[in-house]
């Protein structure tokens, strides 16, 4: 200790000796690694030992000021306590922490900068042999060219392990695609080439044409609608909706009214239309209707009408061509069966028979033909009376209009009136009892 009240510590005096009691100077010098009067300063960088007279190893970044050990690190490329060893085991650089490149034979690179002093292994280039050969080259000094069918080859041995150009395969991409494949990695399937032959190994075009039913460079397109066969040069049957593109069979359906593999048969067995799925109407004699539109070519069975004979006769008519009128003596006038003409709900009072044309009789001796005769006669008379009444009323109306319009003008008029009267016939009766039917002479008036 030294100084005021002996409160200050001496420096690194030699042998840990006492410094001057007043100013602290080391009277016998300093311990190794220190300098100055009070031995309180370490040796300057690059020096160590007694009186700082020894120089550190130049491969040290800086050494221990006391013993000169390189405990503060080595210069790049060196290692050891005194940094006296070069980097080895394929290492180089600061603290020997960097790996050498692909030096020839896996030899040691330069311990400081990593350069390969004896050149590179095959497939690599550059001072440190850390760069692969450029694309398209391989081998020692990258002096060999890859196969031109390779996308790129292995930089060391030249194998096409990075892929082949489209259409090629194999370790060295020396084989064309085959087995009906083509394109990149031979991964695409050929189209429908003729005879299932191989397409072009690069672009897939069919060199010898297409199988029947296909077209296009790659034979991938089916024939257009309406065509089939080799080169799509054959036309489908016009009765087909569309035919099979290969053999022309109408497997995609027929036009309305036709059937069969080639749609060569007309619909029959009383059917017609699309897929022969519609039933004919009531054609005459259950005959075949038109195979396309279902019309009955020879007319309808009795009781039916219309092109397809699917409509029953209009109310009040029946029979062939619906030309026969139902009886007015049906319970409901003219309400008869459209086929037979029989009254649906029976007859009006006083009439009988299926068609209600027979007068109902109380005489057991009446014969069937007499009843039918009188019934038809009564019907005729009633109809005739209605007609004459209509004619008279019409002409009377015309006369009245003529007189009002003409005033005092004189005109010549000619009118012929034919009036038929019947004695003893009540206006509200629609029939005559048997034995009471009378006819009066017909009276004609000719007015001029």
C-alpha positions in Angstrom: 0.0 0.0 0.0 1.1 3.6 -0.4 0.1 7.2 -0.4 -2.1 9.1 2.0 -3.2 7.1 4.9 -1.6 4.2 3.0 -4.9 3.8 1.2 -3.7 3.1 -2.4 -2.7 -0.4 -3.7 0.6 -0.9 -5.4 0.7 -2.0 -9.1 2.1 -5.3 -10.5 5.6 -4.8 -9.0 8.0 -7.7 -9.6 7.5 -10.7 -7.3 4.5 -8.9 -5.9 6.9 -6.7 -4.0 6.3 -3.4 -2.0 6.1 -0.3 -4.1 7.5 3.1 -2.9 5.5 4.0 0.2 4.9 7.6 -1.0 4.5 7.6 -4.8 3.8 3.9 -5.5 6.6 3.3 -8.0 8.0 -0.2 -8.3 11.5 0.0 -7.2 12.6 -3.4 -8.6 10.6 -3.4 -11.8 7.4 -5.0 -12.9 5.9 -8.5 -13.2 5.9 -10.0 -16.8 3.3 -8.4 -18.9 3.2 -5.0 -17.3 5.1 -1.7 -17.7 5.3 1.8 -16.3 6.6 3.3 -13.0 3.8 1.8 -11.1 3.5 -1.3 -13.3 -0.1 -0.7 -13.8 -0.1 -0.8 -17.7 -0.4 -4.0 -19.7 2.1 -4.7 -22.5 1.1 -3.0 -25.8 -0.6 -5.2 -28.4 1.9 -7.7 -30.0 4.2 -7.8 -26.9 4.3 -9.9 -23.8 6.6 -11.0 -20.9 9.2 -9.4 -18.8 9.5 -5.7 -19.5 7.1 -6.4 -22.5 10.2 -7.3 -24.5 8.9 -10.4 -26.3 6.8 -10.3 -29.5 3.6 -12.3 -29.9 3.4 -15.0 -32.6 2.4 -13.2 -35.8 -0.4 -15.8 -36.5 -2.1 -14.6 -33.3 -4.7 -11.8 -33.5 -3.2 -10.8 -30.1 -1.5 -12.8 -27.4 -1.7 -13.0 -23.6 0.4 -10.1 -22.2 2.0 -12.3 -19.6 2.8 -15.6 -21.2 2.3 -14.9 -24.9 -0.4 -17.6 -25.5 -2.8 -16.8 -28.4 -5.8 -16.9 -26.1 -7.4 -14.0 -28.0 -7.7 -15.8 -31.3 -5.7 -16.8 -34.3 -5.3 -15.1 -37.7 -7.4 -16.7 -40.5 -6.2 -20.2 -41.4 -4.4 -21.0 -38.2 -5.2 -22.8 -35.0 -3.5 -24.0 -31.7 -2.5 -22.3 -28.4 0.2 -20.3 -30.2 -1.6 -20.4 -33.6 1.3 -22.4 -34.9 -0.9 -25.0 -36.8 -2.4 -24.5 -40.3 -6.1 -25.4 -40.7 -6.5 -29.0 -42.0 -9.2 -31.7 -42.4 -10.7 -29.8 -45.3 -11.2 -26.7 -43.2 -10.0 -23.1 -43.8 -10.4 -19.5 -42.8 -11.2 -17.8 -39.5 -11.0 -20.3 -36.6 -10.8 -23.0 -39.3 -14.6 -22.8 -39.4 -15.1 -22.9 -43.2 -15.3 -26.1 -45.4 -13.2 -26.6 -48.4 -14.9 -27.0 -51.8 -14.8 -30.0 -54.2 -11.0 -30.0 -54.5 -9.6 -32.8 -56.6 -9.5 -36.1 -54.7 -11.1 -34.4 -51.7 -7.7 -32.8 -51.0 -7.0 -30.0 -48.5 -7.6 -26.5 -49.8 -5.5 -23.5 -48.9 -5.7 -23.0 -45.2 -6.3 -19.3 -45.4 -8.4 -18.6 -48.6 -9.8 -22.1 -49.4 -8.6 -22.2 -53.0 -8.0 -25.7 -54.4 -4.3 -25.8 -55.2 -4.6 -29.0 -57.3 -7.8 -28.3 -59.2 -11.3 -29.6 -58.8 -13.2 -32.9 -58.8 -15.2 -33.7 -62.0 -18.3 -31.6 -62.2 -17.0 -28.5 -60.4 -15.2 -25.3 -61.3 -13.8 -22.0 -59.7 -10.9 -21.2 -57.4 -12.6 -23.0 -54.5 -14.3 -25.6 -56.7 -17.7 -24.7 -55.1 -19.5 -24.0 -58.5 -21.1 -26.8 -60.5 -20.5 -27.0 -64.2 -22.7 -24.7 -66.2 -25.9 -26.2 -67.8 -25.0 -28.5 -70.7 -21.5 -29.5 -69.4 -20.1 -32.1 -67.1 -16.9 -33.9 -66.0 -13.3 -32.9 -65.3 -12.9 -29.2 -65.8 -16.5 -29.1 -67.1 -15.2 -29.9 -70.5 -17.7 -32.4 -71.7 -21.1 -31.6 -73.2 -24.4 -33.2 -72.1 -26.5 -35.3 -74.6 -28.6 -32.7 -76.5 -31.8 -34.7 -75.7 -31.3 -34.0 -72.0 -33.0 -31.2 -70.3 -29.7 -31.0 -68.3 -27.3 -33.7 -67.3 -25.5 -34.6 -64.1 -22.6 -32.2 -63.7 -20.3 -35.1 -62.6 -21.0 -38.1 -64.8 -23.2 -36.7 -67.5 -26.3 -38.9 -66.8 -29.6 -37.2 -67.8 -30.9 -37.4 -64.2 -32.5 -33.9 -64.5 -34.9 -34.9 -67.2 -35.1 -35.5 -70.9 -36.4 -33.2 -73.7 -40.0 -34.0 -74.8 -40.2 -37.3 -76.6 -37.1 -39.0 -75.1 -36.3 -41.3 -72.2 -33.5 -43.4 -70.6 -30.4 -42.6 -68.5 -28.9 -40.6 -71.3 -32.2 -39.7 -73.0 -31.2 -41.8 -76.0 -34.5 -43.7 -76.4 -37.6 -42.3 -78.1 -40.9 -42.6 -76.4 -42.8 -45.8 -77.4 -45.7 -48.0 -76.2 -48.2 -45.4 -77.5 -46.7 -42.7 -75.3 -45.2 -39.3 -76.2 -44.2 -35.9 -74.9 -42.5 -34.7 -71.7 -41.3 -37.7 -69.7 -43.2 -39.9 -72.2 -46.2 -39.2 -70.0 -48.9 -38.5 -72.6 -51.0 -41.2 -74.4 -51.2 -41.3 -78.2 -54.6 -40.7 -79.8 -56.5 -43.2 -82.0 -53.7 -43.7 -84.5 -54.4 -46.2 -87.3 -54.0 -49.8 -86.1 -53.1 -48.5 -82.6 -49.7 -47.6 -84.0 -47.1 -45.4 -82.3 -47.6 -41.6 -82.7 -44.7 -39.2 -83.1 -42.6 -39.4 -80.0 -42.4 -35.6 -79.5 -45.7 -34.0 -80.6 -48.1 -37.0 -80.7 -49.2 -36.7 -84.3 -50.4 -39.9 -86.0 -48.0 -40.4 -88.9 -50.1 -43.0 -90.7 -53.5 -41.6 -90.1 -56.4 -42.3 -87.7 -58.5 -45.3 -86.8 -62.0 -45.3 -88.2 -64.2 -42.7 -86.5 -61.5 -40.2 -85.6 -59.8 -37.2 -87.1 -57.2 -34.5 -86.4 -53.4 -34.5 -86.2 -53.5 -36.6 -83.0 -56.7 -38.5 -83.9 -58.3 -37.3 -80.7 -61.5 -35.8 -82.3 -64.5 -38.0 -83.1 -66.1 -37.6 -86.5 -68.4 -34.6 -86.8 -72.1 -35.2 -86.4 -73.5 -37.2 -89.3 -70.3 -38.8 -90.4 -68.3 -42.0 -89.5 -65.6 -44.5 -90.5 -62.2 -44.1 -92.1 -61.3 -40.4 -92.5 -64.9 -39.6 -91.4 -65.8 -39.9 -95.0 -69.0 -41.9 -94.7 -72.4 -40.3 -94.0 -74.8 -41.6 -91.4 -78.2 -42.9 -92.4 -80.4 -39.8 -92.7 -82.9 -41.5 -90.3 -80.4 -41.5 -87.5 -80.3 -38.7 -85.0 -76.5 -39.4 -85.1 -74.6 -42.6 -85.7 -71.7 -44.3 -84.0 -68.5 -42.5 -85.2 -66.7 -45.8 -85.8 -69.2 -48.2 -87.5 -72.1 -46.0 -88.4 -74.7 -47.9 -86.3 -77.5 -45.6 -85.1 -76.8 -46.2 -81.4 -77.6 -42.6 -80.5 -81.2 -42.9 -81.5 -83.5 -42.7 -84.6 -85.6 -39.9 -85.9 -89.3 -40.1 -85.1 -91.0 -43.0 -86.8 -88.0 -45.3 -87.3 -86.3 -48.1 -85.4 -83.5 -50.7 -85.8 -79.7 -50.7 -85.6 -79.6 -48.6 -88.7 -83.0 -47.0 -88.3 -84.1 -48.7 -91.5 -87.4 -50.0 -90.1 -90.6 -48.0 -89.9 -92.5 -48.2 -86.6 -95.2 -50.9 -86.8 -97.4 -53.0 -84.5 -99.7 -49.9 -84.0 -97.0 -47.6 -82.6 -95.4 -44.5 -84.1 -93.3 -41.4 -83.3 -90.1 -40.9 -81.3 -88.6 -44.3 -80.4 -91.8 -45.9 -81.7 -93.2 -45.1 -78.2 -96.6 -43.7 -79.0 -99.7 -45.8 -79.7 -101.8 -45.4 -82.8 -105.3 -44.1 -82.4 -108.5 -46.0 -83.5 -107.5 -46.5 -87.1 -110.0 -48.4 -89.3 -109.7 -52.1 -88.7 -107.0 -51.5 -86.1 -104.6 -50.8 -89.0 -101.2 -49.2 -88.7 -101.1 -45.5 -88.5 -98.4 -43.3 -90.2 -95.1 -44.3 -88.6 -94.0 -40.6 -88.1 -97.1 -38.5 -87.2 -99.6 -41.2 -86.2 -102.3 -40.1 -88.8 -104.7 -42.9 -89.9 -104.2 -43.3 -93.6 -107.3 -45.3 -94.2 -109.7 -43.5 -91.9 -111.0 -44.2 -88.4 -113.0 -47.0 -86.8 -116.7 -46.1 -86.3 -117.1 -43.6 -83.5 -113.8 -41.8 -83.9 -112.5 -38.8 -85.9 -109.4 -36.6 -86.3 -106.1 -37.2 -88.1 -105.0 -39.7 -85.5 -108.5 -41.0 -84.8 -108.1 -40.3 -81.1 -111.2 -38.1 -80.8 -114.6 -39.5 -80.3 -117.5 -38.2 -82.5 -119.0 -34.9 -81.6 -122.0 -35.0 -79.4 -125.1 -36.1 -81.3 -123.2 -38.1 -83.9 -121.8 -41.7 -84.2 -120.6 -44.4 -86.5 -118.3 -44.4 -89.5 -116.8 -40.9 -90.1 -119.2 -39.7 -87.4 -121.7 -38.9 -90.1 -124.8 -40.6 -88.5 -127.0 -38.6 -86.2 -128.2 -39.9 -82.9 -131.9 -40.3 -82.3 -133.8 -37.3 -81.0 -135.9 -39.7 -79.0 -133.1 -40.6 -76.6 -134.0 -39.7 -73.1 -131.6 -36.8 -73.5 -132.0 -35.8 -77.1 -129.2 -37.2 -79.4 -127.2 -38.5 -76.4 -126.0 -41.8 -77.9 -122.9 -44.0 -77.9 -120.4 -42.6 -80.3 -119.7 -46.1 -81.8 -123.1 -47.9 -81.9 -125.6 -45.1 -81.8 -127.4 -46.7 -78.9 -129.0 -44.2 -76.5 -126.9 -43.9 -73.4 -129.7 -43.2 -70.9 -132.7 -44.9 -72.5 -135.6 -43.4 -74.5 -138.1 -40.7 -74.1 -141.6 -41.7 -73.0 -143.3 -43.6 -75.7 -140.2 -44.9 -77.5 -138.1 -48.0 -77.2 -135.2 -49.9 -78.8 -131.5 -49.4 -78.6 -131.7 -46.3 -80.8 -135.2 -45.3 -79.5 -136.8 -45.3 -83.0 -139.4 -47.9 -82.1 -142.8 -46.7 -80.9 -143.8 -48.2 -77.5 -146.9 -50.3 -78.2 -149.6 -51.9 -76.0 -150.6 -54.4 -78.7 -148.8 -57.7 -78.4 -149.4 -58.4 -82.0 -147.3 -55.5 -83.3 -144.4 -56.6 -85.3 -140.9 -55.2 -84.9 -140.9 -53.7 -88.4 -144.1 -51.9 -87.8 -142.9 -50.3 -84.6 -139.7 -49.1 -86.2 -141.6 -47.8 -89.3 -144.0 -45.7 -87.2 -141.3 -44.4 -85.0 -139.2 -43.2 -87.9 -142.4 -41.7 -89.6 -143.2 -39.8 -86.4 -139.7 -38.4 -86.2 -139.8 -37.3 -89.8 -143.2 -35.5 -89.3 -142.0 -33.6 -86.3 -138.9 -32.5 -88.0 -140.8 -31.4 -91.1 -143.4 -29.4 -89.0 -140.5 -27.5 -87.4 -139.0 -26.7 -90.8 -142.3 -25.4 -92.3 -142.9 -23.3 -89.2 -139.5 -21.7 -89.6 -140.1 -21.0 -93.3 -143.4 -19.2 -92.6 -142.1 -17.1 -89.8 -139.1 -16.0 -91.9 -141.2 -15.0 -94.9 -143.7 -13.1 -92.7 -140.9 -11.1 -91.2 -139.6 -10.3 -94.7 -143.1 -9.1 -95.8 -143.5 -6.8 -92.8 -140.1 -5.2 -93.5 -140.9 -4.7 -97.2 -144.2 -2.8 -96.5 -142.6 -0.5 -94.0 -139.7 0.4 -96.4 -141.7 0.8 -99.6 -144.7 2.8 -98.3 -147.1 3.5 -101.1 -144.9 2.1 -103.9 -146.5 -0.7 -105.9 -144.4 -3.6 -106.6 -145.0 -7.0 -108.0 -144.5 -9.8 -105.6 -144.4 -13.4 -106.1 -144.4 -15.7 -103.3 -145.0 -19.4 -103.2 -146.1 -20.9 -100.0 -146.2 -24.5 -99.4 -148.0 -25.2 -96.2 -148.5 -28.7 -94.9 -151.0 -29.1 -92.2 -151.8 -32.1 -90.1 -155.2 -32.8 -88.5 -155.6 -34.0 -85.0 -151.9 -33.6 -84.0 -151.3 -32.0 -80.7 -148.5 -29.4 -80.8 -146.9 -30.7 -77.6 -146.8 -34.4 -78.6 -143.5 -35.9 -79.9 -145.0 -39.2 -80.9 -148.3 -40.9 -82.0 -149.8 -43.9 -80.4 -150.1 -46.9 -82.6 -153.4 -47.0 -84.4 -153.9 -43.2 -83.8 -151.5 -42.0 -86.5 -153.4 -40.1 -89.2 -152.3 -38.0 -92.1 -154.4 -35.3 -93.7 -154.1 -34.3 -97.3 -151.4 -31.8 -97.9 -152.8 -28.4 -99.0 -150.6 -26.1 -101.2 -151.3 -22.4 -101.6 -149.7 -20.6 -104.5 -149.9 -16.8 -103.9 -149.0 -14.5 -106.7 
